Amino acid sequence: MTTVAVLVEAREGTVTQPTFEALTLARTLGTPVAVWIGDAPADAEAARLGVHGAEEVRVVAVGDDARLPAKAAAALADATGDADVVLMISTFVNKEIATRLALATGAGVVVDAAGAELVDGHVETLQTVFAATWNVRTRIATDKAIVGIRPNTTQATPAETPGAATVVEVADNLPETRETIVALEPVPAPEGVPLAEAPVVVSGGRGTNGDYTLVKELAEVLGGAVGASRDATDEGWISHEHMVGQTGTTVTPALYVACGISGAVHHRGGMQASGTIVAVNIDPDAPIFEISDFGVVGDLGDVIPQAIARIKEVRGA
Amino acid sequence: MRILVTVKFVPDLQSQRSFTDGSVTRTGDDGTMNELDENAVEAALQLKEAAGEGEVYALTVGGDDAVAAVRKALQLGVDHAVHVSDAAIAGSDVFGTAKVIAAAVEKIDEEAPLDLVITGMAALDGLTSMLPTALAAELDWSQLTLASGLTVDGTTATVVRHLPDAHETVSASLPAVVSVTDEANKPRYPNFKLIMAARSKPVTTWSLADVGIAPEAVGAGAARTVVVDASPRPPKEDRTVVTDTGEGGVALADYLLGKGLA
């Protein structure tokens, strides 16, 4: 029997959607157990993990200290000694935790995976690389495997037979670390769906000239999150949390709408694996059109309001 | 202040990037120093300049062509360049690479202690961002990664980490491995004087034996992961671009509605 541990991501105590995606993927590999690092979960949250197949919810009750990658990795190692596979969401912080866990356990690790399956007893992962222009399949050769999975790459579904979600407390023998958190300033949770998890992303770039009104309006109509190009965040038009790109947030929504974004390779690296890509840009030579399923050469101020009006009109009909 | 910066030789972002036998194709023609390593070089030079004394090393690991990465660092103003090259390194995973870099860092550290190793936040070929953590663990030094700000006060380094849910300020004693983001600074451009000076600066080349690593400890044989298939994704078919002549927004809306996306 393959035991698959899933590191839970929670925001203010609420389990995030990518965690359910990871549990859904975990069920295809073996028996999922959830690992919860932080204040113990509410019963309802543990139950939701069970609905998605978690047989156990292993709780390592540690505070903000566990934000340090060395401590989080130690906590995860304590909770996953019996696991054949450890799945986590592929965030910058989790990549650090995965690296430490791999060094502590001898496991092989792949991050930024878009999928994983068992082939001849080994975990194989799928990734898209080089701004999503290549597909790569990687075999993890070690007995123990660690996989960082990208949000929005598995459709989360409830398990046919829910897991028991038995809460198990794991002792917190966190090591002393060389690093100390001396200040912690929380970032307010985004309104609506977080960028990395959103099924629709509407992004604005230089072509907005700093006015995100239309981008936000279209995002609202399409039920999406608001993204931005590096140009726009560098200009201070919108905060860094919104930046889509290979040094910002990598997104793989079903629909990506690029408004006034030229499509420099840095940006493409963060969104090119999206399902359908739509672009509006005044410049017919903008590289974004080369990777777009549908493009409109035109002024944002004309095209976007007309598109919004049309969608509302058809919906209302 | 003695600082070592790791730099990586990667395919140019604007080139046709590809895989050969399960590894990223790296050739002299289309290769360059990883762009995000410019922020690491800049951070090191700024610390040295602020301290008014010190030395900055640039170190790369890779085949013959990889020397271009440390040459670029010399042009930006680092003092010394080290290139670790050995056929047995080919195919290493991040843990093998970290072992090689750690051994080279320890060799330099023995000559005179280093205060910091500074790296970029990611290499723009693999983008895994795992190396800085693996290196800190391998060296057993403090880990201060994803720094969008870095200060050194005496024997303590402090970084600010902009994470999605919080901004952390983290301190640790030196020596430390620091990775800096592209928010950390604005890299300088090489000037003519530095480009000319870099031509005559020597590059130290070390083999695995020089840094005391057994060939079987690294390379493809020791790698925990193996690329079993790499293939280009087919380009998108059915692409449509329309020019707005008054009905562009309607066309966009109808496309989205037709696909069930709106």
Interface residues (C-beta under 8 A of the other chain):
Chain A: R11 R67 L68 P69 A70 T91 F92 V93 K95 E96 A98 T99 R100 A102 L103 G106 A107 G108 V109 V110 V111 D112 E124 T128 V129 F130 A132 T133 W134 N135 V136 R137 T138 R139 I140 A141 T142 R178 E179 T180 I181 V182 A183 L184 E185 P186 V187 A189 P194 A196 V200 V221 L222 H240 E241 Q246 T247 T249 A254 L255 V265 H266 G269 T276 V278 V280 P284 F289 I291 S292 D293 F294 G295 V296 V297 G298 D299 D302 V303 I304 P305 Q306 A307 I308 A309 R310 I311 V314
Chain B: L13 Q14 R17 S18 F19 L36 D93 V94 F95 M121 A122 L124 D125 G126 L127 T128 S129 M130 T133 A134 A137 E138 W141 S142 Q143 L144 T145 L146 T158 H162 L163 P164 D165 A166 H167 E168 T169 V170 S171 A172 S173 A176 T181 D182 E183 A223 R224 T225 V226 V227 V228 D229 A230 S231 P232 R233 K236 D238 R239 T240 V241 V242 T243 D244 E247 G248 G249 V250 A251 L252 A253 D254 Y255 L256 L257 K259 L261 A262
